[in-house]
Amino acid sequence: MGKEKTIPQSLQSIIQHVKQSFPNDEKLQQMFEQCFINTYETTLKPQEDGTTFVITGDIPAMWLRDSAAQVRPYLMAAENDPEIADLIEGVVRRQFQYINHDPYANAFNETENGKGHQTDVTKMTPYIWERKYEIDSLCYPIQLSYLLWKATGRTSQFDETFVLGLEKILEVWKVEQNHEKDSPYSFERLDVRQSDTLNRQGKGSKTAPTGMTWSGFRPSDDACLYGYLVPANMFAVVVLQYAAEICRTVLVNPSLQAECEQLLAEIKTGIEKYAMLDHPIYGSMYVYETDGMGHYNLMDDANVPSLLSLPYLGWCDYEDEHYKNTRKFLLSRDNPYYYEGKAAKGIGSPHTPDHYIWHIALAIQGMTTTNEEEKRYILEVIKNTDGGKGFMHEGFDADRPEEFTRDWFSWANSMFSEFVLSLCGYAVKGSPLHKQLNLK
């Protein structure tokens, strides 16, 4: 990866804090240090225009979602380190440049080099790596910009590019409230498995208006079975609250604030009306996807936003009754992507082989439980499923963790780091986890 970077003192002091918190656990100390600095050392590429390009790991493109999640733990260092804060602000600026280029794309190239999936049947440009429309791709940059403000007090990221990007996000989410009638978006990838393309000439499965906003793909980049992806809509409600606060207190833009509040109210009403189910075993719980016409998909996927991640994202409280009921379902064999093996039990994804559990889902499980025993159990499972590499992976075989996908997956390393830091009493200021841990 070229010349080795010097690790800033602010990151080193966090590593030291973790070592002091786990003085007798050498393996955890080493794993945390490796995973925590991995994003900094290998994926961040500062640009001449002051923005920061972030590769996802083994793919040389920048995902709007992954890049936000990759740098999120560094917000804890950014509080007292202006250079780290500058790097993260550079990520936000880059993300909003991309959103203004095309709010329907999920992954972008560093330059207009025409790399990626240029043969997809959709409106590609040389800047776009992939144009799978996912609600969460637009949520994460708002979340990162907001948390940067809360962690550091800086507001320079809320410039004209941000405002233009926010307006585009609102426009897309409103258009996609009636995908059938109003949407200009379609996507087809030729000669691939069904989960990599949309049916009905690229429109996706049919939906009826609900107030929620439509998504073509899940955060796994797999096609939605039904167009209303519930955890992504919940994430949209949370970040629209953030956006409304930014409009009110920083931008002092009452009309844009009102637009955010109106849309979040419509989406929230849609979730409450169409995305809940009275399950005969688990009681009142959330569904993963629905179409507004009576069909729903009961499952969860390891990628975030997920139903498991709802308190982490800020949709609900950790002790919320609907969430607890949903969680019981998700962590049971009734969830088709919950696997139990000799080495681990946890949530996987249709994106990876059967019986493969994801480290991202384990980290989220650890950060959304209030049970200390469960947290410690999750930590031991993660430590014992690194495949001997000291890094996190995408998915691993629940019986044979040495069988895994993706050697170098920065998002998973960052999620593990954030989980370990939460065990040491560290969390990102302004985040639901910070409030849950009662941190000042």
FENRA-V576568 format. One record per pair of residues at least 12 apart in sequence whose C-alpha atoms are under 10 Angstrom apart, sorted by the first residue. I is the first residue (numbers start at 1). J is the second residue. Records with the same first field share a line. If there is no record, write none. Layout:
BEGIN
I->J ; J
END
This chain:
BEGIN
1->41 ; 42 ; 43
2->41 ; 42
3->41 ; 42
4->41 ; 42
5->37 ; 40 ; 41 ; 42
6->40 ; 41
7->37 ; 40 ; 41
8->37 ; 40 ; 77 ; 81 ; 83 ; 84
9->77 ; 81
10->74 ; 76 ; 77 ; 78 ; 79 ; 80 ; 81 ; 83 ; 84
11->33 ; 36 ; 37 ; 40 ; 73 ; 74 ; 76 ; 77 ; 78 ; 81 ; 84
12->33 ; 36 ; 37 ; 77
13->77
14->33 ; 36 ; 74 ; 76 ; 77 ; 421 ; 424 ; 426
15->29 ; 30 ; 32 ; 33 ; 34 ; 36 ; 37 ; 417 ; 421
16->29 ; 33
17->421 ; 424 ; 425 ; 426
18->32 ; 33 ; 417 ; 420 ; 421 ; 423 ; 424 ; 425 ; 426
19->32 ; 33 ; 424
20->424
21->420 ; 421 ; 423 ; 424 ; 425
22->423 ; 424
27->383 ; 384 ; 390
28->379 ; 380 ; 382 ; 383 ; 384 ; 390 ; 420
29->420
30->390 ; 391
31->383 ; 386 ; 389 ; 390 ; 391 ; 392 ; 413 ; 416 ; 417
32->383 ; 390 ; 391 ; 413 ; 414 ; 416 ; 417 ; 418 ; 420 ; 421
33->390 ; 391 ; 417
34->389 ; 390 ; 391 ; 392 ; 413 ; 417
35->390 ; 391 ; 392 ; 409 ; 410 ; 411 ; 412 ; 413 ; 414 ; 415 ; 416 ; 417
36->70 ; 71 ; 73 ; 74 ; 391 ; 410 ; 413 ; 414 ; 415 ; 416 ; 417 ; 418 ; 420 ; 421
37->74 ; 410 ; 413 ; 414 ; 417
38->57 ; 70 ; 391 ; 408 ; 409 ; 410 ; 411 ; 413 ; 414
39->54 ; 55 ; 56 ; 57 ; 67 ; 70 ; 71 ; 73 ; 74 ; 409 ; 410 ; 411 ; 413 ; 414
40->54 ; 70 ; 71 ; 74 ; 84 ; 87 ; 410
42->54 ; 55 ; 56 ; 57 ; 408 ; 410
43->55 ; 56 ; 57 ; 58 ; 60 ; 62 ; 67 ; 70 ; 71 ; 410
44->56 ; 67 ; 70 ; 71 ; 87 ; 88 ; 91
45->87 ; 90 ; 91 ; 110
46->86 ; 87 ; 90 ; 91
47->87 ; 90 ; 94 ; 110
49->90 ; 93 ; 94
50->86 ; 87 ; 89 ; 90 ; 91 ; 93 ; 94
51->86 ; 87 ; 88 ; 89 ; 90 ; 91 ; 92 ; 93 ; 94 ; 95 ; 97
52->67 ; 86 ; 87 ; 88 ; 89 ; 90 ; 91 ; 92 ; 93 ; 94 ; 95 ; 110
53->67 ; 87 ; 90 ; 91 ; 92 ; 93 ; 94 ; 95 ; 108 ; 109 ; 110 ; 111
54->66 ; 67 ; 68 ; 70 ; 71 ; 90 ; 91 ; 94 ; 95 ; 108 ; 109 ; 110 ; 410
55->67 ; 70 ; 107 ; 108 ; 109 ; 110 ; 409 ; 410
56->70 ; 107 ; 408 ; 409 ; 410 ; 411
57->70 ; 406 ; 407 ; 408 ; 409 ; 410 ; 411
58->406 ; 407 ; 408 ; 409 ; 410
59->116 ; 408 ; 409
60->108 ; 109 ; 110 ; 115 ; 116 ; 129
61->107 ; 108 ; 109 ; 110 ; 115 ; 116 ; 128 ; 129 ; 130
62->91 ; 94 ; 95 ; 98 ; 106 ; 107 ; 108 ; 109 ; 110 ; 128 ; 129 ; 130
63->95 ; 105 ; 106 ; 107 ; 108 ; 109 ; 129 ; 130 ; 137
64->91 ; 92 ; 94 ; 95 ; 96 ; 98 ; 99 ; 105 ; 106 ; 107 ; 108 ; 134 ; 136 ; 137 ; 138 ; 139 ; 140 ; 141
65->95 ; 106 ; 107 ; 134 ; 135 ; 136 ; 137 ; 138 ; 139 ; 140 ; 141 ; 144 ; 219 ; 304 ; 305 ; 411
66->106 ; 107 ; 137 ; 140 ; 219 ; 304 ; 409 ; 410 ; 411 ; 412 ; 414
67->88 ; 91 ; 92 ; 95 ; 107 ; 137 ; 140 ; 141 ; 144 ; 410 ; 411
68->88 ; 91 ; 92 ; 95 ; 137 ; 139 ; 140 ; 141 ; 142 ; 143 ; 144 ; 145 ; 411
69->140 ; 141 ; 143 ; 144 ; 304 ; 410 ; 411 ; 412 ; 413 ; 414 ; 415 ; 418
70->409 ; 410 ; 411 ; 412 ; 413 ; 414 ; 415 ; 417
71->84 ; 87 ; 88 ; 91 ; 144 ; 410 ; 411 ; 414 ; 415
72->88 ; 143 ; 144 ; 147 ; 148 ; 411 ; 414 ; 415 ; 417 ; 418 ; 427 ; 428
73->414 ; 415 ; 416 ; 417 ; 418 ; 419 ; 421 ; 426 ; 427 ; 428
74->87 ; 88 ; 148 ; 414 ; 417 ; 418 ; 428
75->88 ; 144 ; 147 ; 148 ; 149 ; 150 ; 151 ; 152 ; 427 ; 428 ; 429
76->148 ; 151 ; 152 ; 418 ; 421 ; 426 ; 427 ; 428 ; 429
77->151 ; 152 ; 428
78->148 ; 151 ; 152 ; 428
79->148 ; 149 ; 150 ; 151 ; 152 ; 153 ; 154 ; 428 ; 429
80->151 ; 152
81->152
82->152 ; 154
85->148 ; 149 ; 151 ; 152 ; 154
86->148 ; 154 ; 157
88->144 ; 145 ; 148 ; 157
89->144 ; 145 ; 148 ; 149 ; 154 ; 155 ; 156 ; 157 ; 158
90->157
91->141 ; 144 ; 145 ; 157
92->140 ; 141 ; 142 ; 143 ; 144 ; 145 ; 146 ; 148 ; 157 ; 158 ; 162
93->141 ; 145 ; 156 ; 157 ; 158 ; 159 ; 161 ; 162
94->110 ; 141 ; 161
95->107 ; 108 ; 137 ; 138 ; 140 ; 141 ; 142 ; 144 ; 145 ; 161 ; 162 ; 165
96->138 ; 141 ; 142 ; 145 ; 157 ; 160 ; 161 ; 162 ; 163 ; 164 ; 165 ; 166 ; 168
97->161 ; 162 ; 164 ; 165
98->127 ; 128 ; 161 ; 165
99->137 ; 138 ; 141 ; 161 ; 162 ; 164 ; 165 ; 166 ; 168 ; 169
100->161 ; 162 ; 163 ; 164 ; 165 ; 166 ; 167 ; 168 ; 169
101->125 ; 127 ; 128 ; 165 ; 168
102->123 ; 124 ; 125 ; 127 ; 128 ; 131 ; 165 ; 168
103->131 ; 133 ; 134 ; 135 ; 137 ; 138 ; 165 ; 166 ; 168 ; 169 ; 171 ; 172
104->123 ; 130 ; 131 ; 132 ; 133 ; 134 ; 135 ; 137 ; 138 ; 168 ; 169 ; 172 ; 185 ; 186 ; 215 ; 216
105->123 ; 124 ; 125 ; 127 ; 128 ; 129 ; 130 ; 131 ; 132 ; 133 ; 134 ; 137 ; 138
106->128 ; 129 ; 130 ; 131 ; 132 ; 133 ; 134 ; 135 ; 136 ; 137 ; 138 ; 217 ; 219 ; 221
107->127 ; 128 ; 129 ; 130 ; 131 ; 132 ; 133 ; 137
108->125 ; 126 ; 127 ; 128 ; 129 ; 130 ; 131
109->125 ; 126 ; 127 ; 128 ; 129 ; 130
110->127 ; 128 ; 129
111->126 ; 127 ; 128
112->125 ; 126 ; 127 ; 128 ; 129
113->125 ; 126 ; 127 ; 128 ; 129
114->126 ; 127 ; 128 ; 129
115->127 ; 128 ; 129 ; 130
116->128 ; 129 ; 130 ; 131
117->129 ; 130 ; 131 ; 189
118->130 ; 131 ; 189
119->188 ; 189 ; 190
120->132 ; 187 ; 188 ; 189 ; 190 ; 197
121->186 ; 187 ; 188 ; 189 ; 190 ; 197 ; 201 ; 202
122->185 ; 186 ; 187 ; 188 ; 189 ; 202
123->185 ; 186 ; 187
130->221
131->185 ; 186 ; 187 ; 188 ; 221
132->185 ; 186 ; 187 ; 188 ; 189 ; 196 ; 197 ; 198 ; 215 ; 216 ; 217 ; 218 ; 219 ; 221 ; 222 ; 223
133->185 ; 186 ; 187 ; 214 ; 215 ; 216 ; 217 ; 218 ; 219 ; 221 ; 223
134->214 ; 215 ; 216 ; 217 ; 218 ; 219 ; 220 ; 221 ; 222 ; 223 ; 224 ; 229 ; 232
135->169 ; 172 ; 173 ; 176 ; 213 ; 214 ; 215 ; 216 ; 217 ; 218 ; 219 ; 228 ; 229 ; 231 ; 232 ; 233 ; 235 ; 236 ; 305
136->215 ; 217 ; 218 ; 219 ; 229 ; 231 ; 232 ; 233 ; 234 ; 235 ; 236 ; 239 ; 304 ; 305
137->218 ; 219 ; 232
138->165 ; 166 ; 168 ; 169 ; 170 ; 172 ; 173 ; 232 ; 235 ; 236 ; 239
139->169 ; 232 ; 233 ; 235 ; 236 ; 237 ; 238 ; 239 ; 240 ; 305
140->235 ; 236 ; 239 ; 305
141->162 ; 165 ; 166 ; 239
142->162 ; 165 ; 166 ; 169 ; 236 ; 238 ; 239 ; 240 ; 242 ; 243 ; 246
143->235 ; 236 ; 238 ; 239 ; 240 ; 242 ; 243 ; 313 ; 431
144->239
145->157 ; 158 ; 162 ; 242 ; 243 ; 246
146->158 ; 239 ; 242 ; 243 ; 245 ; 246 ; 430 ; 431
147->242 ; 428 ; 429 ; 430 ; 431
148->428 ; 429 ; 430
149->246 ; 250 ; 429 ; 430
150->428 ; 429 ; 430 ; 431
151->428 ; 429 ; 430 ; 431
152->429
155->246 ; 250 ; 251
156->250
158->246 ; 247 ; 250 ; 251
159->251
163->243 ; 247 ; 251 ; 253 ; 256
166->240 ; 243 ; 256 ; 260
167->256 ; 259 ; 260
170->240 ; 256 ; 259 ; 260 ; 263
171->259
172->184 ; 185 ; 213 ; 214
173->212 ; 213 ; 214 ; 215 ; 233 ; 236 ; 263 ; 267
174->211 ; 212 ; 213 ; 214 ; 263 ; 266 ; 267
175->213 ; 214
176->209 ; 211 ; 212 ; 213 ; 214 ; 215 ; 216 ; 227 ; 228
177->207 ; 208 ; 209 ; 210 ; 211 ; 212 ; 213 ; 214 ; 215 ; 228 ; 263 ; 266 ; 267
178->207 ; 208 ; 209 ; 210 ; 211 ; 212 ; 213 ; 214
179->203 ; 204 ; 206 ; 207 ; 208 ; 209 ; 213 ; 214 ; 215 ; 216 ; 227
180->203 ; 204 ; 205 ; 206 ; 207 ; 208 ; 209 ; 214
181->208 ; 209
183->203 ; 214
184->203
185->202 ; 203 ; 216
186->198 ; 199 ; 200 ; 201 ; 202 ; 203 ; 204 ; 216
187->199 ; 200 ; 201 ; 202 ; 203 ; 204 ; 216
188->200 ; 201 ; 202 ; 203 ; 204
189->202
193->222
194->222 ; 223
195->217 ; 218 ; 221 ; 222 ; 223 ; 224 ; 225 ; 350 ; 351
196->217 ; 221 ; 222 ; 223 ; 224 ; 351
197->216 ; 217 ; 221 ; 222 ; 223 ; 224
198->216 ; 217 ; 222 ; 223 ; 224 ; 225
199->223 ; 225
202->216
203->216 ; 227
204->216 ; 217 ; 223 ; 224 ; 225 ; 226 ; 227
205->223 ; 224 ; 225 ; 226 ; 227 ; 291
206->225 ; 226 ; 227 ; 291 ; 292 ; 293
207->226 ; 227 ; 228 ; 290 ; 291 ; 292 ; 293 ; 295
208->227 ; 228 ; 290 ; 291 ; 292 ; 293 ; 294
209->228 ; 270 ; 291 ; 292 ; 293
210->228 ; 266 ; 267 ; 269 ; 270 ; 271 ; 273 ; 274 ; 275 ; 290 ; 291 ; 292 ; 293
211->228 ; 263 ; 264 ; 265 ; 266 ; 267 ; 268 ; 269 ; 270 ; 271 ; 273 ; 274 ; 292
212->227 ; 228 ; 229 ; 230 ; 232 ; 233 ; 234 ; 236 ; 237 ; 263 ; 264 ; 265 ; 266 ; 267 ; 268 ; 269 ; 270 ; 271 ; 272 ; 273 ; 274 ; 275 ; 291 ; 292
213->227 ; 228 ; 229 ; 230 ; 232 ; 233 ; 236 ; 263 ; 266 ; 267 ; 270 ; 271
214->226 ; 227 ; 228 ; 229 ; 230 ; 232 ; 233 ; 291
215->227 ; 228 ; 229 ; 230 ; 232 ; 233
216->228 ; 229
217->229
218->231 ; 232 ; 289 ; 301 ; 303 ; 304 ; 305 ; 306
219->232 ; 301 ; 302 ; 303 ; 304 ; 305 ; 306
220->301 ; 302 ; 303 ; 304 ; 305 ; 349 ; 350 ; 351 ; 352
221->303 ; 351
222->349 ; 350 ; 351
223->351
224->288 ; 289 ; 290 ; 297
225->288 ; 289 ; 290 ; 291 ; 295 ; 296 ; 297
226->288 ; 289 ; 290 ; 291 ; 292 ; 293 ; 295 ; 296 ; 297
227->289 ; 290 ; 291 ; 292
228->270 ; 271 ; 274 ; 275 ; 288 ; 289 ; 290 ; 291 ; 292 ; 296
229->271 ; 275 ; 287 ; 288 ; 289 ; 290 ; 291 ; 296 ; 297 ; 305 ; 306
230->267 ; 270 ; 271 ; 274 ; 275 ; 276 ; 286 ; 287 ; 288 ; 289 ; 290 ; 297 ; 305 ; 306 ; 307
231->271 ; 275 ; 286 ; 287 ; 288 ; 289 ; 300 ; 304 ; 305 ; 306 ; 307 ; 308 ; 309 ; 310 ; 313 ; 315
232->288 ; 289 ; 304 ; 305 ; 306 ; 307 ; 310
233->264 ; 267 ; 268 ; 270 ; 271 ; 305 ; 315
234->264 ; 267 ; 268 ; 271 ; 305 ; 306 ; 307 ; 310 ; 313 ; 314 ; 315 ; 316
235->304 ; 305 ; 306 ; 309 ; 310 ; 313 ; 314 ; 315
236->263 ; 264 ; 267 ; 268 ; 305 ; 313 ; 315
237->260 ; 261 ; 263 ; 264 ; 265 ; 266 ; 267 ; 268 ; 271 ; 314 ; 315
238->264 ; 268 ; 313 ; 314 ; 315 ; 316
239->260 ; 264 ; 313 ; 314 ; 315
240->257 ; 259 ; 260 ; 261 ; 262 ; 263 ; 264 ; 265
241->257 ; 260 ; 261 ; 263 ; 264 ; 265
242->257 ; 260
243->256 ; 257 ; 259 ; 260 ; 261
244->256 ; 257 ; 258 ; 259 ; 260 ; 261 ; 262 ; 264
245->257 ; 260 ; 261
247->260
270->292
271->286 ; 287 ; 290
272->286
273->292
274->286 ; 287 ; 289 ; 290 ; 291 ; 292 ; 293 ; 294 ; 295 ; 296
275->287 ; 288 ; 289 ; 290 ; 291 ; 292 ; 294 ; 296 ; 297
276->288 ; 290 ; 296 ; 322 ; 326
277->296 ; 298 ; 322 ; 326
278->322
279->325 ; 326 ; 329
281->325 ; 328 ; 329
282->322 ; 324 ; 325 ; 326 ; 327 ; 328 ; 329
283->321 ; 322 ; 324 ; 325 ; 326 ; 329
284->321 ; 322 ; 323 ; 324 ; 325 ; 326
285->298 ; 321 ; 322 ; 323 ; 324 ; 325 ; 326 ; 327 ; 328 ; 329
286->298 ; 299 ; 307 ; 322 ; 323 ; 325 ; 326 ; 327 ; 329
287->299 ; 300 ; 307 ; 326
288->300 ; 301 ; 306 ; 307 ; 326
298->326 ; 329 ; 330 ; 334 ; 335 ; 336
299->326 ; 329 ; 330 ; 334 ; 335 ; 336 ; 337 ; 338 ; 347 ; 349
300->326 ; 327 ; 329 ; 330 ; 331 ; 335 ; 336 ; 337 ; 338 ; 347 ; 348 ; 349 ; 350 ; 361
301->330 ; 335 ; 336 ; 337 ; 338 ; 347 ; 348 ; 349 ; 350 ; 351 ; 358 ; 361
302->337 ; 338 ; 346 ; 347 ; 348 ; 349 ; 350 ; 351 ; 357 ; 358 ; 359 ; 360 ; 361 ; 362 ; 363 ; 364 ; 365 ; 394 ; 395
303->347 ; 348 ; 349 ; 351 ; 358 ; 359 ; 360 ; 361 ; 364 ; 394 ; 412
304->360 ; 361 ; 364
306->361 ; 364
307->323 ; 326 ; 327 ; 330
308->323 ; 324 ; 326 ; 327 ; 328 ; 329 ; 330 ; 331 ; 347 ; 361 ; 364 ; 365 ; 367 ; 368 ; 369
309->323 ; 327 ; 361 ; 363 ; 364 ; 365 ; 367 ; 368
310->323 ; 327 ; 364 ; 368 ; 432
311->323 ; 364 ; 367 ; 368 ; 369 ; 432 ; 433 ; 436
312->364 ; 365 ; 367 ; 368 ; 369 ; 431 ; 432 ; 433 ; 434 ; 436
313->368 ; 431 ; 432 ; 433
314->431 ; 432 ; 433
315->432
316->432
317->368 ; 432 ; 436
318->367 ; 368 ; 369 ; 370 ; 432 ; 433 ; 436
319->368 ; 369 ; 370
324->369
327->365 ; 368 ; 369
330->346 ; 347
331->345 ; 346 ; 347 ; 365
332->345 ; 346 ; 347
333->346 ; 347
335->347
336->348 ; 349 ; 350 ; 354
337->349 ; 350 ; 354 ; 355 ; 356 ; 357
338->354 ; 355 ; 356 ; 357
339->354 ; 355 ; 356 ; 357 ; 397 ; 398 ; 399
340->355 ; 356 ; 357 ; 397 ; 398 ; 399
341->355 ; 356 ; 357 ; 397 ; 398 ; 399 ; 400 ; 401
342->397 ; 398 ; 399 ; 400 ; 401
343->381 ; 382 ; 384 ; 385 ; 396 ; 397 ; 398 ; 399 ; 400 ; 401
344->356 ; 357 ; 362 ; 378 ; 380 ; 381 ; 382 ; 384 ; 385 ; 396 ; 397 ; 398 ; 399 ; 400 ; 401
345->357 ; 358 ; 362 ; 378 ; 381 ; 398 ; 399
346->358 ; 359 ; 361 ; 362 ; 365 ; 378 ; 381 ; 398
347->359 ; 360 ; 361 ; 362 ; 365 ; 395
348->360 ; 361 ; 362 ; 394 ; 395 ; 396 ; 397 ; 398
349->361 ; 394 ; 395
351->394 ; 395
352->394 ; 395 ; 396 ; 404 ; 405
353->395 ; 396 ; 397 ; 404 ; 405
354->395 ; 396 ; 397 ; 398
355->395 ; 396 ; 397 ; 398 ; 399
356->394 ; 395 ; 396 ; 397 ; 398 ; 399 ; 400 ; 401 ; 403 ; 404 ; 405
357->385 ; 393 ; 394 ; 395 ; 396 ; 397 ; 398 ; 399 ; 401 ; 404
358->382 ; 392 ; 393 ; 394 ; 395 ; 396 ; 397 ; 398 ; 404 ; 405 ; 412
359->378 ; 381 ; 382 ; 385 ; 386 ; 391 ; 392 ; 393 ; 394 ; 395 ; 396 ; 411 ; 412 ; 413 ; 415 ; 416
360->382 ; 392 ; 393 ; 394 ; 395 ; 411 ; 412 ; 413 ; 414 ; 415 ; 416 ; 419
361->394 ; 395 ; 412 ; 415 ; 416
362->375 ; 378 ; 379 ; 381 ; 382 ; 412 ; 415 ; 416 ; 419
363->375 ; 378 ; 379 ; 382 ; 412 ; 413 ; 414 ; 415 ; 416 ; 417 ; 418 ; 419 ; 420
364->378 ; 415 ; 416 ; 418 ; 419
365->378 ; 419
366->378 ; 379 ; 416 ; 419 ; 420 ; 422 ; 423
367->415 ; 416 ; 418 ; 419 ; 420 ; 422 ; 423 ; 433 ; 436
368->419 ; 433 ; 436
370->436 ; 437
372->423
375->419 ; 420 ; 423
376->423
378->419
379->416 ; 419 ; 420 ; 423
382->416
384->401 ; 402
385->397 ; 398 ; 399 ; 400 ; 401 ; 402 ; 403 ; 404
386->401 ; 402 ; 403 ; 404 ; 407
387->400 ; 401 ; 402 ; 403 ; 404 ; 407
388->401 ; 402
389->402 ; 407
390->413
391->407 ; 408 ; 409 ; 410 ; 412 ; 413 ; 416
392->404 ; 405 ; 406 ; 407 ; 408 ; 409 ; 410 ; 411 ; 412 ; 413 ; 414 ; 415 ; 416 ; 417
393->405 ; 406 ; 407 ; 408 ; 409 ; 410 ; 411 ; 412 ; 413
394->406 ; 407 ; 408 ; 409 ; 410 ; 411 ; 412 ; 413
395->412
422->434 ; 437
423->437
425->437 ; 438 ; 439
426->439
427->439
END
